[in-house]
Amino acid sequence: MAVKLYIVYYSMYGHVEKLAEEIKKGAASVEGVEAKLWQVPETLDEEVLGKMSAPPKSDVQIITPDELAEADGFVFGFPTRFGMMAAQFKAFLDATGGLWRTQKLAGKPAGIFYSTGSQGGGQETTALTAITQLVHHGMIFVPIGYTFGAGMFEMEQVKGGSPYGAGTYAGDGSRQPSELELKQAFHQGKYLATITKKLKETA
């Protein structure tokens, strides 16, 4: 039976979604792993999104809280809002009380990835404050640490991400994830998939 890794994300302007796509590619490169992309529901209405110049959402399937229980592992992604996860993703996690009561997610590995507007916009705090959600569910937080190698020490170009997970900088929205940031996202997907597979095989 295939190991299921769910990449669950919220993306308003597409930056997080681009990372999610690379994470899926990395996860799918591990034999025996089935990687799937999911979006969390939008909480803002179309009028508000229009005023924020948000593009239409992609056709990636919307996940429900109960569907999380089907996965063996996760990579959760979101943009930052004042150094913390966006409210849309928090609202989704707030709806997982039933899973918390039954501890259906306990013992399952989870990673985190993110997008911020600037270098001081929360590349580490966004991930750090999100860990509390995993803790209450009993999930195992899996950071990438420095397993990405030399790319973690890049100083000649602007690069998002940290030992907590892959990341990118959106700037005013026009900046897109760099080649190095996408490589880090691929690495995170492969790394999480490998660990999720090991945990399932030894369970």
C-alpha positions as CSV (number, residue, x, y, z in Angstrom):
1,M,0.0,0.0,0.0
2,A,1.3,3.4,-1.0
3,V,2.5,5.9,1.7
4,K,0.2,9.0,1.5
5,L,1.8,12.4,1.9
6,Y,-0.6,15.3,1.7
7,I,0.7,18.8,0.8
8,V,-2.0,21.0,2.3
9,Y,-1.7,24.8,1.7
10,Y,-3.3,28.2,1.4
11,S,-2.1,30.5,-1.3
12,M,-3.6,33.9,-2.0
13,Y,-1.2,35.1,-4.8
14,G,0.4,31.9,-5.9
15,H,3.8,31.9,-4.2
16,V,3.0,29.2,-1.7
17,E,1.3,27.2,-4.4
18,K,4.5,27.2,-6.5
19,L,6.4,25.8,-3.5
20,A,3.7,23.2,-2.9
21,E,4.0,22.0,-6.5
22,E,7.8,21.5,-6.1
23,I,7.3,19.8,-2.7
24,K,4.9,17.4,-4.4
25,K,7.5,16.6,-7.1
26,G,10.1,15.9,-4.5
27,A,7.8,13.7,-2.5
28,A,6.7,11.8,-5.6
29,S,10.3,11.0,-6.4
30,V,10.4,8.6,-3.5
31,E,9.4,5.1,-4.5
32,G,6.1,4.0,-2.9
33,V,5.0,7.5,-1.9
34,E,1.7,9.0,-3.2
35,A,1.9,12.8,-2.9
36,K,-1.3,14.9,-3.3
37,L,-1.9,18.6,-3.3
38,W,-4.8,20.1,-1.3
39,Q,-6.0,23.6,-0.7
40,V,-7.8,24.8,2.4
41,P,-11.1,26.7,2.0
42,E,-11.0,30.5,1.4
43,T,-12.6,32.5,4.1
44,L,-12.9,35.9,2.2
45,D,-15.6,36.6,-0.3
46,E,-15.0,37.4,-3.9
47,E,-15.5,41.1,-3.4
48,V,-12.8,41.4,-0.8
49,L,-10.4,39.2,-2.8
50,G,-11.1,41.4,-5.9
51,K,-10.1,44.5,-3.9
52,M,-6.9,42.7,-2.8
53,S,-6.1,41.9,-6.5
54,A,-6.0,38.2,-5.7
55,P,-6.0,36.0,-8.8
56,P,-8.6,33.2,-9.1
57,K,-7.8,30.0,-7.2
58,S,-6.4,27.0,-9.1
59,D,-8.4,23.8,-9.5
60,V,-6.5,22.0,-6.8
61,Q,-9.1,20.1,-4.6
62,I,-10.4,21.7,-1.4
63,I,-9.7,19.5,1.6
64,T,-12.0,18.9,4.6
65,P,-10.7,18.3,8.1
66,D,-11.8,14.7,8.1
67,E,-9.7,13.9,5.0
68,L,-6.6,14.6,6.9
69,A,-7.0,11.3,8.8
70,E,-6.4,9.4,5.5
71,A,-2.8,10.6,5.2
72,D,0.4,9.1,6.7
73,G,2.2,12.5,6.7
74,F,1.9,16.1,5.9
75,V,3.6,19.3,4.6
76,F,1.6,22.4,5.6
77,G,2.1,25.6,3.7
78,F,0.8,29.2,4.1
79,P,1.8,32.8,3.7
80,T,2.5,34.9,6.8
81,R,0.3,37.5,8.4
82,F,2.2,39.6,10.9
83,G,4.7,36.8,11.6
84,M,2.1,34.0,11.9
85,M,0.1,31.7,9.6
86,A,-2.7,33.3,7.5
87,A,-6.1,33.2,9.1
88,Q,-7.5,31.0,6.4
89,F,-5.2,28.2,7.4
90,K,-5.8,28.8,11.1
91,A,-9.5,28.6,10.5
92,F,-9.1,25.3,8.8
93,L,-7.0,23.9,11.7
94,D,-9.6,25.3,14.2
95,A,-12.1,23.0,12.5
96,T,-10.1,19.9,13.3
97,G,-11.4,19.5,16.9
98,G,-13.0,16.2,16.1
99,L,-9.6,14.8,15.0
100,W,-8.0,16.2,18.1
101,R,-10.6,14.5,20.4
102,T,-9.9,11.2,18.8
103,Q,-6.1,11.9,18.3
104,K,-6.4,10.6,14.7
105,L,-3.3,12.7,13.7
106,A,-1.1,11.7,16.6
107,G,2.2,10.2,15.7
108,K,2.1,11.4,12.1
109,P,5.0,13.5,10.7
110,A,4.5,17.0,9.5
111,G,6.6,19.7,7.9
112,I,6.0,23.4,7.3
113,F,6.7,25.8,4.4
114,Y,5.8,29.5,4.0
115,S,6.0,32.7,2.1
116,T,6.7,36.2,3.6
117,G,6.8,39.7,2.1
118,S,10.3,40.6,3.3
119,Q,13.4,39.2,5.0
120,G,12.1,40.5,8.3
121,G,8.5,39.3,7.7
122,G,8.5,36.1,9.6
123,Q,10.5,33.4,7.9
124,E,11.1,31.7,11.2
125,T,8.3,33.0,13.4
126,T,5.7,31.8,11.0
127,A,6.9,28.3,11.3
128,L,7.7,28.5,15.0
129,T,4.2,29.7,16.0
130,A,2.6,27.1,13.7
131,I,4.3,24.2,15.6
132,T,1.7,24.7,18.5
133,Q,-1.0,23.3,16.2
134,L,1.0,20.2,15.6
135,V,1.8,19.7,19.3
136,H,-1.8,19.7,20.3
137,H,-2.6,17.0,17.7
138,G,0.4,14.9,18.8
139,M,2.0,15.2,15.4
140,I,5.8,14.9,14.9
141,F,7.3,18.1,13.6
142,V,10.0,17.3,11.0
143,P,12.2,20.4,10.1
144,I,14.6,20.1,7.3
145,G,17.5,21.3,9.5
146,Y,20.5,21.8,7.3
147,T,19.9,18.7,5.2
148,F,19.7,20.9,2.1
149,G,23.4,21.3,2.3
150,A,25.3,24.3,0.7
151,G,22.0,25.9,-0.3
152,M,21.3,26.7,3.4
153,F,24.4,28.9,3.5
154,E,23.7,31.0,0.4
155,M,24.7,34.6,0.9
156,E,25.1,36.0,-2.6
157,Q,21.4,36.1,-3.4
158,V,18.1,36.6,-1.5
159,K,16.8,33.2,-0.4
160,G,13.8,32.3,1.7
161,G,13.5,29.2,3.8
162,S,15.3,28.2,7.0
163,P,16.0,25.0,9.1
164,Y,12.2,25.0,9.8
165,G,11.3,24.5,6.2
166,A,11.2,25.8,2.6
167,G,10.2,29.4,2.1
168,T,10.1,32.3,-0.4
169,Y,9.9,36.0,-0.4
170,A,7.0,37.6,-2.2
171,G,8.1,41.2,-1.9
172,D,5.3,43.4,-3.5
173,G,3.9,40.3,-5.1
174,S,6.0,40.5,-8.3
175,R,8.9,38.4,-7.0
176,Q,8.4,34.7,-7.7
177,P,10.2,31.8,-6.0
178,S,13.8,31.6,-7.2
179,E,15.4,28.5,-8.6
180,L,17.2,27.8,-5.3
181,E,14.0,28.2,-3.3
182,L,12.3,25.8,-5.6
183,K,15.1,23.3,-5.2
184,Q,14.8,23.6,-1.4
185,A,11.1,22.9,-1.7
186,F,11.8,19.8,-3.8
187,H,14.3,18.7,-1.2
188,Q,11.7,19.2,1.6
189,G,9.2,17.1,-0.2
190,K,11.7,14.3,-0.8
191,Y,12.9,14.5,2.8
192,L,9.4,14.4,4.4
193,A,8.4,11.6,2.1
194,T,11.4,9.5,3.0
195,I,10.8,10.0,6.8
196,T,7.1,9.3,6.4
197,K,7.8,6.1,4.6
198,K,10.3,5.0,7.2
199,L,7.8,5.7,10.0
200,K,5.0,3.8,8.3
201,E,7.2,0.8,7.5
202,T,8.3,0.5,11.2
203,A,4.9,1.1,12.7
